[in-house]
């Protein structure tokens, strides 16, 4: 039986106030065929993909390589420099910026050695290197086992899991910090994800979440071209700031602070929204095309940076936000 919009409950604020929003959206990666649509919650402004995909469909929405794959080691010189351009120009600066924001946000001090950090949706684990250098004890998880080979080769403890089965692998009250960057928008059961995070955190522990925001400046002006929506069908939901707050508070957390995601990451969302062909992490282009695409992507991101600064400092409506939620101590 088909569920109508009037019967759908918002996974963020629980209101039943959905109305049609955007339709005819195609997967920006050209992996999942068909067209997709989002409805908007009239209460909190969050977006929900409609119809809601069936659980057994979800794995098929992801290409084999989803996200950044670091290049293999190559000889030094011009060849090595060109191969490392995407990492040097874009990904490493983002990872470093996100790490610094997390450390500032949780009030970390250099004498706090051995804190247990669990990264959910770790990808290839590159952002975890900086945390390890600062004395964190790292556990990493991702839903795809094949993503974890690189993570284990770097010496991290890693296992394959999603939020639904996370508690089977991690003991209650055993983690100091959980990071989940661009994960919640992919999760079918948001309430379970937040509650599981609360259960495995120690008292006083932190959940740090990055999500795209449906009430951002980019979402407002780019509309159905915005990457937060063209990541359908993988993006099952896109929260608003108010919606994300309500989910976290309802599941027992206290919101300590909210920050924009890394400046270059949000500027890159402008670039990939306007020019989706700049993305190549899901395929293997020729070396020449990769170099050209990386250069154009960097220049486009650079051009979008002033506008992104305005989003961050003045409008307070960033394309993606970082939420610091704390379990009571």
ABEGO torsion letter per residue (X at the ends): XBBBAAABBBAAAGBBABBBBBBGBBBAAGABBEBBBBBBBAAAGBBBBOBBBBAAAAAAABBABBEBBBBBBBBBEAAAAAAAAAAAAAAAAAAAAAAAAAAAAAGBBAABBGBBBBBBGAEAGAAAAAAAAAGBBBBBBBABAAAAAAAAAAGBBBBBBBAAAAAAABBBGABABBBBBGAAAABABAAAAAAAAAAABBBGBBBBBBBBBAABAAAAAAEAABAAAAAOAABABBBBAAAAAAAAAAAGBBBABBBBBBAAAAAAAAAAAABAAABAAABBBBAAAAAAAAAAAAAAAAAAAAAAAAAAAAAGBBABBBBBBBBBX
